Amino acid sequence: MGLRSVMRVRFAPSPTGALHIGGARTALYNWLLAHGPGDGPEGGAAAGRGSFVLRIEDTDRERSTEANVAQIIDALAWLGLDWDEGPVSQLANTPRHQEVLAQLLARGQAYHSSAGAEDVKAFKLAHGAECGFRGEPEPSGAVRLRVPQEGETGFVDLVRGELRFPNASMDDPVIARADGSVLYNFAVAVDDLDARITHVVRGDDHISNTPKQLLVFRALGAEPPLYAHLPMLLGPDGKKLSKRHGAASVQELRDRGYLPEAVNNYIALLGTGFDPDEEFFTMAEMAARFRLDRVSRSPAVFDERKLRHLNGQHLRALTLDELTERLERFTGRSGLREAVAISREKIQTLADFWPLAGFFFDGPADDPAAFDRVVGAAGAREVLLQARDALAVLEHFDAGSIERVLRELVDRLGLKPGEVFQPLRVAIAGTTVSPGIFESLALLGRERSRALIDAALARAQARA
């Protein structure tokens, strides 16, 4: 098939649950193709930007719910994967499916058959497992599509290369139930034809569906799209990605405080053949670089630890105002800017912020083990007393002045810095992790810092 003038791709999820990470990668790859530079069938539209169509394959009425549709649309919107057409309901195209089905029946390219799974099994036992089942036309029953007796059905996969399926080993596929409702492979082919889809990019679990869909195109005398099947995503243990590896859906990643641009960046790197020396990309940069012919045939590994690292880079690339706005939206709190300013270098996700800096707003965390281990240690109370007194006489209660006086105290007492700084940290934050101790004390202010140190001293005295 020659390259069509404008690339048209589609993402067609079944709304049977939340959008999982593998589905998000498929959606992203299609979006990148539509927004690509247009220098060939593997890299974008031939004349200007392509079109990205969102189709909801909602024919499974028991599992396809409005809530699930809303989840998918919400996830795509959060990722910034906007579509040019849709969302189109596959169910809404039922009249068109019935029209095409009637045409194939009228032309003898499809036929009614009452043969069920047991009949097919018996046929295979009698004639061999590699012999495709061919039924006899009947007045009623399910509808089967006729497969040519000879030759093969094949295609050149833009990721995997040439794939061939001998017609002699293919059953006449069922394309509609006895009640007239059409099945997946038939509906998909008709919908792709009507939507003028030029490239179908999807997971490799659909490879076995492709020859059946090609047969529908052939029966209709229509040119099929180009196909590219993406390898599955695995967890770090080499097994299929699932909840045991951490977040399994886009919504879970959002709830864990990841940025959409970091999620897109990371999943775009999974098997795309980008320069291994680079990992930080904007959406525009990824669209300019993405090529289907560079996608690896091997499964890619999704490692949330690597996503965290990359998310931290994206987070620190935001301006202070941008990061503050996102954190305020994520936490539902306001007035965070000063705390964000001293915390941003220590967090990798939005969810890391509140455990680190929440004490500025809600008071010290309740961590008795940390308190007993640090403030309850021998000599810690005396350190806190001297630190309190040293801080009390500061003329300017800013981070620089605080650092100077506390480092002088470290030298005077002949202690290691942690033996002074860590009791102070636990006194004001309630735990052993916080933003920089000098910046934290300055943000709390003189009076509040003193009050927290006094409270810690009283608590330590009471527990002695």
Secondary structure, DSSP 4 states (H G I P E B T S, - for coil): -PPPSS-EEEE----SSS-BHHHHHHHHHHHHHHTS--SSTTTS-SSS--EEEEEE----TTT--HHHHHHHHHHHHHHT---SEEEEESGGGHHHHHHHHHHHHHTTSEEEE---HHHHHHHHHHH-TTSPP-----SSSEEEEPPPSSSEEEEEETTTEEEEEEGGGS---EEE-TTSPBPHHHHHHHHHHHTT--EEEEEGGGGGGHHHHHHHHHHTT-PPPEEEEEPPEE-TTSSBP-GGGS--BHHHHHHTT--HHHHHHHHHTTTS---TT-----HHHHHHH--GGGS-SSPEE--HHHHHHHHHHHHHHS-HHHHHHHHHHHHS----HHHHHHHGGG-SSGGGHHHHHTHHHH-----HHHHHHHTTSTTHHHHHHHHHHHHHT-SS-SHHHHHHHHHHHHHHHT--HHHHHHHHHHHHHSSS--S-HHHHHHHH-HHHHHHHHHHHHHHHHHH-
